[in-house]
Amino acid sequence: MATQRQEKVNRLIQKELAAILQEDSSKYLQGAFATITGVNMSPDLSVASIYISLLLTKKPQGVLDRLEENNKKIRLELGNRLRNQLRIVPHLRFFKDDTYEEAERIEKLLSTIVIPPAETEL
């Protein structure tokens, strides 16, 4: 269960990271459409786990690798934006959020189920 402070920092980092990635999408995302679906802060606010949903890309791991390569630059930009709101800029860890793909997989499975018609009683 996250504290109220963690929740506030989660929302703040999600908002600012979305803006950073949107402004420099060609540099960080390689043409992929990315959505930051969630941010989870550690209890001491030193590590941020960022969950990203990647669409329109054939190599989502390549985009995540690119984000990890540019982690210091992204963190520096985040620090510049949050300098008056946070004492320490958290270390960023990027994870692929595969909720969309999982939902599609479940939809396909459900569409293959054949339900026999109910027997009518006379």
C-alpha positions in Angstrom: 0.0 0.0 0.0 1.5 3.3 -1.1 1.5 6.3 1.2 -0.1 9.5 0.2 3.3 11.1 -0.5 4.3 8.2 -2.7 1.1 8.6 -4.7 1.7 12.3 -5.2 5.3 11.6 -6.4 4.0 8.8 -8.7 1.6 11.1 -10.4 4.1 13.9 -10.7 6.8 11.7 -12.2 4.3 10.1 -14.6 3.2 13.5 -15.8 6.7 14.9 -16.3 8.1 11.8 -17.9 5.2 11.7 -20.3 6.1 15.3 -21.3 9.8 14.5 -21.7 9.1 11.4 -23.8 6.6 13.3 -25.9 9.0 16.2 -26.6 11.9 14.0 -27.5 10.0 11.0 -28.9 12.3 10.4 -31.9 15.4 10.4 -29.7 14.0 8.0 -27.0 11.2 6.0 -28.6 12.3 5.3 -32.1 8.9 6.1 -33.6 7.0 3.9 -31.2 3.8 5.1 -29.5 4.4 4.9 -25.8 2.1 5.5 -22.8 3.3 5.6 -19.3 0.7 3.4 -17.6 2.1 3.6 -14.1 4.8 4.7 -11.8 5.6 3.0 -8.5 8.0 4.7 -6.0 10.0 2.8 -3.4 9.1 3.7 0.2 12.2 6.0 0.5 11.4 7.7 -2.9 14.8 6.8 -4.3 13.7 4.4 -7.0 10.9 4.8 -9.5 9.6 1.8 -11.5 8.1 3.1 -14.7 5.7 0.9 -16.6 5.4 1.7 -20.3 2.9 0.4 -22.9 4.6 0.3 -26.3 2.5 0.2 -29.5 3.4 0.5 -33.2 6.7 -1.1 -32.8 8.0 -4.5 -33.7 10.8 -4.4 -31.2 9.6 -3.2 -27.8 12.7 -4.5 -26.1 14.8 -2.3 -28.4 12.9 0.8 -27.2 13.3 -0.2 -23.6 17.0 -0.7 -24.2 17.2 2.7 -25.8 15.4 4.2 -22.7 18.0 2.5 -20.4 20.8 3.8 -22.5 19.5 7.4 -22.1 18.5 6.9 -18.5 21.0 9.5 -17.2 19.8 12.1 -19.8 16.1 11.5 -18.9 16.9 11.6 -15.2 18.8 14.9 -15.7 15.8 16.4 -17.6 13.4 15.1 -14.9 15.6 16.7 -12.2 15.6 20.0 -14.0 11.8 19.9 -14.1 11.3 18.8 -10.5 14.1 20.6 -8.8 11.8 22.7 -6.6 9.5 19.8 -5.7 11.8 16.8 -4.9 14.9 16.7 -2.8 16.3 13.7 -4.6 15.6 12.7 -8.2 14.8 8.9 -8.1 16.7 6.3 -10.1 14.6 5.3 -13.0 13.8 1.7 -13.9 11.8 1.0 -17.1 9.5 -2.0 -17.5 7.3 -3.0 -20.4 3.6 -3.0 -19.5 2.0 -5.9 -21.4 -1.5 -5.4 -20.2 -2.8 -4.6 -23.7 -1.2 -7.7 -25.3 -2.6 -9.8 -22.4 -6.1 -8.4 -22.9 -5.9 -9.2 -26.7 -4.8 -12.7 -25.9 -7.7 -13.3 -23.5 -10.1 -11.8 -26.1 -8.9 -14.3 -28.7 -9.2 -17.1 -26.3 -12.7 -16.1 -25.4 -13.8 -15.8 -29.0 -12.7 -19.4 -29.7 -15.0 -20.8 -26.9 -18.0 -22.5 -28.3 -21.0 -22.4 -26.0 -23.7 -24.9 -26.9 -27.3 -23.5 -26.9 -29.3 -24.1 -23.8 -31.7 -27.0 -23.8 -35.3 -26.0 -23.9 -37.6 -27.8 -21.6 -41.1 -28.7 -22.8 
